[in-house]
């Protein structure tokens, strides 16, 4: 899941080298934290939040296969 998310983010943002992705697991919940350049945050969120919502849905579907919930946070 980590590699998938990293690949998708790198394709969507203008400065992929500055994207920092970390994750941790707490009681069955996988929490991904993504730090981006401010100008790339809007690109990842998309118009009306459609891009980030679609990405979260894909992560949740992958997490369900493992019996876990997945959360994606974008840090400032």
N, CA, C and O atoms as CSV, one atom per row, in Angstrom:
chain,resi,resn,atom,element,x,y,z
A,1,UNK,N,N,0.820,-1.183,0.000
A,1,UNK,CA,C,0.000,0.000,0.000
A,1,UNK,C,C,0.869,1.254,0.000
A,1,UNK,O,O,0.539,2.252,-0.640
A,2,UNK,N,N,1.969,1.186,0.719
A,2,UNK,CA,C,2.891,2.316,0.803
A,2,UNK,C,C,3.454,2.662,-0.578
A,2,UNK,O,O,3.494,3.833,-0.958
A,3,UNK,N,N,3.880,1.665,-1.310
A,3,UNK,CA,C,4.449,1.898,-2.647
A,3,UNK,C,C,3.405,2.446,-3.602
A,3,UNK,O,O,3.704,3.327,-4.408
A,4,UNK,N,N,2.182,1.935,-3.521
A,4,UNK,CA,C,1.093,2.423,-4.371
A,4,UNK,C,C,0.840,3.904,-4.118
A,4,UNK,O,O,0.770,4.699,-5.055
A,5,UNK,N,N,0.703,4.268,-2.850
A,5,UNK,CA,C,0.435,5.661,-2.502
A,5,UNK,C,C,1.577,6.567,-2.933
A,5,UNK,O,O,1.348,7.651,-3.469
A,6,UNK,N,N,2.798,6.127,-2.701
A,6,UNK,CA,C,3.967,6.913,-3.097
A,6,UNK,C,C,3.968,7.140,-4.613
A,6,UNK,O,O,4.242,8.247,-5.075
A,7,UNK,N,N,3.664,6.100,-5.378
A,7,UNK,CA,C,3.655,6.210,-6.841
A,7,UNK,C,C,2.577,7.190,-7.311
A,7,UNK,O,O,2.846,8.051,-8.149
A,8,UNK,N,N,1.377,7.066,-6.786
A,8,UNK,CA,C,0.277,7.940,-7.202
A,8,UNK,C,C,0.582,9.398,-6.870
A,8,UNK,O,O,0.365,10.285,-7.695
A,9,UNK,N,N,1.081,9.643,-5.672
A,9,UNK,CA,C,1.396,11.019,-5.267
A,9,UNK,C,C,2.466,11.602,-6.179
A,9,UNK,O,O,2.362,12.760,-6.586
A,10,UNK,N,N,3.485,10.829,-6.505
A,10,UNK,CA,C,4.554,11.326,-7.373
A,10,UNK,C,C,4.039,11.678,-8.763
A,10,UNK,O,O,4.586,12.569,-9.413
A,11,UNK,N,N,3.004,10.998,-9.227
A,11,UNK,CA,C,2.444,11.292,-10.532
A,11,UNK,C,C,1.564,12.548,-10.515
A,11,UNK,O,O,1.398,13.204,-11.543
A,12,UNK,N,N,1.013,12.873,-9.368
A,12,UNK,CA,C,0.069,13.989,-9.284
A,12,UNK,C,C,0.708,15.335,-8.948
A,12,UNK,O,O,0.185,16.378,-9.341
A,13,UNK,N,N,1.812,15.326,-8.238
A,13,UNK,CA,C,2.393,16.590,-7.782
A,13,UNK,C,C,3.497,17.076,-8.730
A,13,UNK,O,O,4.053,16.306,-9.514
A,14,UNK,N,N,3.790,18.361,-8.633
A,14,UNK,CA,C,4.809,18.960,-9.496
A,14,UNK,C,C,6.220,18.735,-8.955
A,14,UNK,O,O,7.178,18.659,-9.723
A,15,UNK,N,N,6.345,18.629,-7.632
A,15,UNK,CA,C,7.651,18.440,-6.997
A,15,UNK,C,C,7.657,17.124,-6.203
A,15,UNK,O,O,7.607,17.142,-4.973
A,16,UNK,N,N,7.718,15.994,-6.902
A,16,UNK,CA,C,7.632,14.695,-6.211
A,16,UNK,C,C,8.800,14.417,-5.277
A,16,UNK,O,O,8.658,13.646,-4.328
A,17,UNK,N,N,9.955,15.031,-5.531
A,17,UNK,CA,C,11.113,14.794,-4.666
A,17,UNK,C,C,10.933,15.393,-3.276
A,17,UNK,O,O,11.615,14.997,-2.331
A,18,UNK,N,N,10.023,16.341,-3.154
A,18,UNK,CA,C,9.788,16.991,-1.870
A,18,UNK,C,C,8.659,16.344,-1.080
A,18,UNK,O,O,8.394,16.735,0.057
A,19,UNK,N,N,7.997,15.366,-1.667
A,19,UNK,CA,C,6.905,14.672,-0.985
A,19,UNK,C,C,7.497,13.680,0.019
A,19,UNK,O,O,8.321,12.837,-0.336
A,20,UNK,N,N,7.068,13.795,1.261
A,20,UNK,CA,C,7.548,12.911,2.319
A,20,UNK,C,C,6.347,12.132,2.855
A,20,UNK,O,O,5.390,12.716,3.362
A,21,UNK,N,N,6.412,10.811,2.735
A,21,UNK,CA,C,5.331,9.947,3.175
A,21,UNK,C,C,5.805,9.079,4.337
A,21,UNK,O,O,6.812,8.378,4.239
A,22,UNK,N,N,5.065,9.141,5.424
A,22,UNK,CA,C,5.348,8.279,6.569
A,22,UNK,C,C,4.059,7.565,6.944
A,22,UNK,O,O,2.963,8.010,6.606
A,23,UNK,N,N,4.207,6.464,7.639
A,23,UNK,CA,C,3.013,5.763,8.125
A,23,UNK,C,C,3.306,5.076,9.449
A,23,UNK,O,O,4.446,4.761,9.790
A,24,UNK,N,N,2.220,4.863,10.172
A,24,UNK,CA,C,2.294,4.132,11.426
A,24,UNK,C,C,0.987,3.366,11.598
A,24,UNK,O,O,-0.015,3.678,10.953
A,25,UNK,N,N,1.003,2.382,12.452
A,25,UNK,CA,C,-0.191,1.588,12.691
A,25,UNK,C,C,-0.550,1.647,14.168
A,25,UNK,O,O,0.289,1.436,15.044
A,26,UNK,N,N,-1.817,1.940,14.417
A,26,UNK,CA,C,-2.315,2.027,15.788
A,26,UNK,C,C,-3.629,1.275,15.874
A,26,UNK,O,O,-4.612,1.658,15.240
A,27,UNK,N,N,-3.650,0.221,16.644
A,27,UNK,CA,C,-4.845,-0.601,16.900
A,27,UNK,C,C,-5.703,-0.839,15.650
A,27,UNK,O,O,-6.888,-0.508,15.617
A,28,UNK,N,N,-5.081,-1.412,14.643
A,28,UNK,CA,C,-5.796,-1.806,13.430
A,28,UNK,C,C,-6.046,-0.689,12.435
A,28,UNK,O,O,-6.746,-0.892,11.443
A,29,UNK,N,N,-5.487,0.487,12.681
A,29,UNK,CA,C,-5.657,1.622,11.775
A,29,UNK,C,C,-4.282,2.002,11.239
A,29,UNK,O,O,-3.352,2.250,12.006
A,30,UNK,N,N,-4.166,2.043,9.926
A,30,UNK,CA,C,-2.929,2.491,9.290
A,30,UNK,C,C,-3.086,3.974,8.989
A,30,UNK,O,O,-4.008,4.379,8.281
A,31,UNK,N,N,-2.186,4.774,9.528
A,31,UNK,CA,C,-2.246,6.229,9.339
A,31,UNK,C,C,-1.075,6.653,8.463
A,31,UNK,O,O,0.087,6.525,8.848
A,32,UNK,N,N,-1.404,7.161,7.278
A,32,UNK,CA,C,-0.398,7.706,6.370
A,32,UNK,C,C,-0.379,9.215,6.562
A,32,UNK,O,O,-1.428,9.858,6.599
A,33,UNK,N,N,0.819,9.773,6.683
A,33,UNK,CA,C,0.977,11.217,6.772
A,33,UNK,C,C,1.827,11.675,5.598
A,33,UNK,O,O,2.911,11.146,5.352
A,34,UNK,N,N,1.322,12.655,4.887
A,34,UNK,CA,C,1.969,13.132,3.674
A,34,UNK,C,C,2.297,14.604,3.823
A,34,UNK,O,O,1.425,15.426,4.107
A,35,UNK,N,N,3.565,14.925,3.628
A,35,UNK,CA,C,4.019,16.305,3.688
A,35,UNK,C,C,4.416,16.723,2.275
A,35,UNK,O,O,5.227,16.063,1.625
A,36,UNK,N,N,3.837,17.823,1.813
A,36,UNK,CA,C,4.069,18.308,0.447
A,36,UNK,C,C,4.425,19.782,0.458
A,36,UNK,O,O,4.214,20.485,1.446
A,37,UNK,N,N,4.974,20.239,-0.671
A,37,UNK,CA,C,5.162,21.670,-0.879
A,37,UNK,C,C,3.762,22.297,-0.945
A,37,UNK,O,O,2.833,21.690,-1.477
A,38,UNK,N,N,3.623,23.483,-0.417
A,38,UNK,CA,C,2.295,24.120,-0.366
A,38,UNK,C,C,1.612,24.191,-1.729
A,38,UNK,O,O,0.396,24.018,-1.819
A,39,UNK,N,N,2.371,24.442,-2.778
A,39,UNK,CA,C,1.767,24.542,-4.105
A,39,UNK,C,C,1.258,23.189,-4.604
A,39,UNK,O,O,0.401,23.144,-5.486
A,40,UNK,N,N,1.767,22.099,-4.059
A,40,UNK,CA,C,1.329,20.770,-4.478
A,40,UNK,C,C,0.113,20.267,-3.715
A,40,UNK,O,O,-0.553,19.328,-4.154
A,41,UNK,N,N,-0.180,20.882,-2.581
A,41,UNK,CA,C,-1.315,20.432,-1.779
A,41,UNK,C,C,-2.606,20.556,-2.581
A,41,UNK,O,O,-3.422,19.634,-2.588
A,42,UNK,N,N,-2.794,21.676,-3.249
A,42,UNK,CA,C,-3.992,21.887,-4.064
A,42,UNK,C,C,-4.096,20.889,-5.205
A,42,UNK,O,O,-5.193,20.446,-5.545
A,43,UNK,N,N,-2.975,20.537,-5.792
A,43,UNK,CA,C,-2.971,19.548,-6.868
A,43,UNK,C,C,-3.449,18.193,-6.358
A,43,UNK,O,O,-4.193,17.493,-7.046
A,44,UNK,N,N,-3.026,17.828,-5.164
A,44,UNK,CA,C,-3.403,16.530,-4.616
A,44,UNK,C,C,-4.856,16.516,-4.153
A,44,UNK,O,O,-5.541,15.503,-4.292
A,45,UNK,N,N,-5.322,17.621,-3.611
A,45,UNK,CA,C,-6.709,17.679,-3.154
A,45,UNK,C,C,-7.663,17.681,-4.341
A,45,UNK,O,O,-8.688,17.002,-4.311
A,46,UNK,N,N,-7.342,18.426,-5.370
A,46,UNK,CA,C,-8.186,18.470,-6.557
A,46,UNK,C,C,-9.390,19.380,-6.355
A,46,UNK,O,O,-9.660,19.850,-5.250
A,47,UNK,N,N,-10.092,19.612,-7.434
A,47,UNK,CA,C,-11.245,20.505,-7.411
A,47,UNK,C,C,-12.361,19.893,-6.562
A,47,UNK,O,O,-12.865,18.809,-6.854
A,48,UNK,N,N,-12.723,20.605,-5.522
A,48,UNK,CA,C,-13.770,20.120,-4.633
A,48,UNK,C,C,-13.369,18.901,-3.819
A,48,UNK,O,O,-14.229,18.243,-3.234
A,49,UNK,N,N,-12.083,18.589,-3.770
A,49,UNK,CA,C,-11.613,17.455,-2.994
A,49,UNK,C,C,-11.774,16.110,-3.679
A,49,UNK,O,O,-11.624,15.066,-3.043
A,50,UNK,N,N,-12.079,16.127,-4.974
A,50,UNK,CA,C,-12.350,14.867,-5.667
A,50,UNK,C,C,-11.143,13.944,-5.747
A,50,UNK,O,O,-11.281,12.729,-5.606
A,51,UNK,N,N,-9.965,14.507,-5.971
A,51,UNK,CA,C,-8.774,13.670,-6.118
A,51,UNK,C,C,-8.408,13.003,-4.797
A,51,UNK,O,O,-8.167,11.797,-4.759
A,52,UNK,N,N,-8.366,13.767,-3.726
A,52,UNK,CA,C,-7.993,13.201,-2.428
A,52,UNK,C,C,-9.046,12.209,-1.955
A,52,UNK,O,O,-8.706,11.194,-1.348
A,53,UNK,N,N,-10.319,12.486,-2.222
A,53,UNK,CA,C,-11.372,11.550,-1.820
A,53,UNK,C,C,-11.258,10.234,-2.577
A,53,UNK,O,O,-11.448,9.166,-1.995
A,54,UNK,N,N,-10.953,10.301,-3.862
A,54,UNK,CA,C,-10.778,9.079,-4.652
A,54,UNK,C,C,-9.581,8.283,-4.140
A,54,UNK,O,O,-9.646,7.057,-4.044
A,55,UNK,N,N,-8.513,8.958,-3.819
A,55,UNK,CA,C,-7.322,8.296,-3.299
A,55,UNK,C,C,-7.605,7.637,-1.952
A,55,UNK,O,O,-7.144,6.525,-1.696
A,56,UNK,N,N,-8.351,8.308,-1.102
A,56,UNK,CA,C,-8.720,7.726,0.196
A,56,UNK,C,C,-9.619,6.505,0.023
A,56,UNK,O,O,-9.494,5.533,0.768
A,57,UNK,N,N,-10.517,6.547,-0.947
A,57,UNK,CA,C,-11.384,5.393,-1.217
A,57,UNK,C,C,-10.563,4.192,-1.669
A,57,UNK,O,O,-10.820,3.067,-1.240
A,58,UNK,N,N,-9.585,4.420,-2.525
A,58,UNK,CA,C,-8.719,3.323,-2.975
A,58,UNK,C,C,-7.918,2.740,-1.811
A,58,UNK,O,O,-7.769,1.523,-1.706
A,59,UNK,N,N,-7.408,3.598,-0.949
A,59,UNK,CA,C,-6.659,3.122,0.211
A,59,UNK,C,C,-7.556,2.333,1.160
A,59,UNK,O,O,-7.138,1.314,1.711
A,60,UNK,N,N,-8.780,2.800,1.350
A,60,UNK,CA,C,-9.707,2.080,2.219
A,60,UNK,C,C,-10.064,0.714,1.640
A,60,UNK,O,O,-10.190,-0.261,2.381
A,61,UNK,N,N,-10.226,0.642,0.327
A,61,UNK,CA,C,-10.515,-0.644,-0.306
A,61,UNK,C,C,-9.350,-1.610,-0.126
A,61,UNK,O,O,-9.558,-2.793,0.142
A,62,UNK,N,N,-8.133,-1.113,-0.270
A,62,UNK,CA,C,-6.954,-1.960,-0.065
A,62,UNK,C,C,-6.834,-2.363,1.396
A,62,UNK,O,O,-6.438,-3.490,1.695
A,63,UNK,N,N,-7.167,-1.469,2.300
A,63,UNK,CA,C,-7.107,-1.768,3.721
A,63,UNK,C,C,-8.132,-2.803,4.149
A,63,UNK,O,O,-7.858,-3.623,5.026
A,64,UNK,N,N,-9.311,-2.773,3.536
A,64,UNK,CA,C,-10.347,-3.751,3.862
A,64,UNK,C,C,-9.891,-5.168,3.565
A,64,UNK,O,O,-10.256,-6.102,4.279
A,65,UNK,N,N,-9.097,-5.333,2.520
A,65,UNK,CA,C,-8.570,-6.662,2.197
A,65,UNK,C,C,-7.686,-7.195,3.317
A,65,UNK,O,O,-7.585,-8.405,3.521
A,66,UNK,N,N,-7.045,-6.275,4.041
A,66,UNK,CA,C,-6.179,-6.655,5.153
A,66,UNK,C,C,-6.908,-6.580,6.494
A,66,UNK,O,O,-6.331,-6.867,7.544
A,67,UNK,N,N,-8.179,-6.194,6.445
A,67,UNK,CA,C,-8.956,-6.071,7.673
A,67,UNK,C,C,-8.584,-4.856,8.502
A,67,UNK,O,O,-8.729,-4.867,9.724
A,68,UNK,N,N,-8.103,-3.805,7.844
A,68,UNK,CA,C,-7.672,-2.603,8.557
A,68,UNK,C,C,-8.309,-1.370,7.942
A,68,UNK,O,O,-8.701,-1.366,6.775
A,69,UNK,N,N,-8.404,-0.335,8.744
A,69,UNK,CA,C,-8.871,0.960,8.278
A,69,UNK,C,C,-7.646,1.791,7.921
A,69,UNK,O,O,-6.605,1.685,8.570
A,70,UNK,N,N,-7.772,2.615,6.891
A,70,UNK,CA,C,-6.656,3.444,6.450
A,70,UNK,C,C,-7.053,4.917,6.496
A,70,UNK,O,O,-8.138,5.294,6.054
A,71,UNK,N,N,-6.168,5.737,7.032
A,71,UNK,CA,C,-6.375,7.180,7.122
A,71,UNK,C,C,-5.227,7.869,6.397
A,71,UNK,O,O,-4.065,7.498,6.565
A,72,UNK,N,N,-5.554,8.867,5.595
A,72,UNK,CA,C,-4.537,9.654,4.902
A,72,UNK,C,C,-4.633,11.093,5.373
A,72,UNK,O,O,-5.666,11.739,5.200
A,73,UNK,N,N,-3.566,11.595,5.963
A,73,UNK,CA,C,-3.513,12.979,6.451
A,73,UNK,C,C,-2.493,13.752,5.622
A,73,UNK,O,O,-1.422,13.240,5.296
A,74,UNK,N,N,-2.841,14.982,5.291
A,74,UNK,CA,C,-1.904,15.870,4.612
A,74,UNK,C,C,-1.435,16.889,5.642
A,74,UNK,O,O,-2.235,17.630,6.212
A,75,UNK,N,N,-0.123,16.914,5.872
A,75,UNK,CA,C,0.449,17.816,6.858
A,75,UNK,C,C,0.862,19.126,6.202
A,75,UNK,O,O,1.217,19.163,5.023
A,76,UNK,N,N,0.809,20.200,6.984
A,76,UNK,CA,C,1.262,21.506,6.491
A,76,UNK,C,C,2.749,21.636,6.649
A,76,UNK,O,O,3.320,22.666,6.291
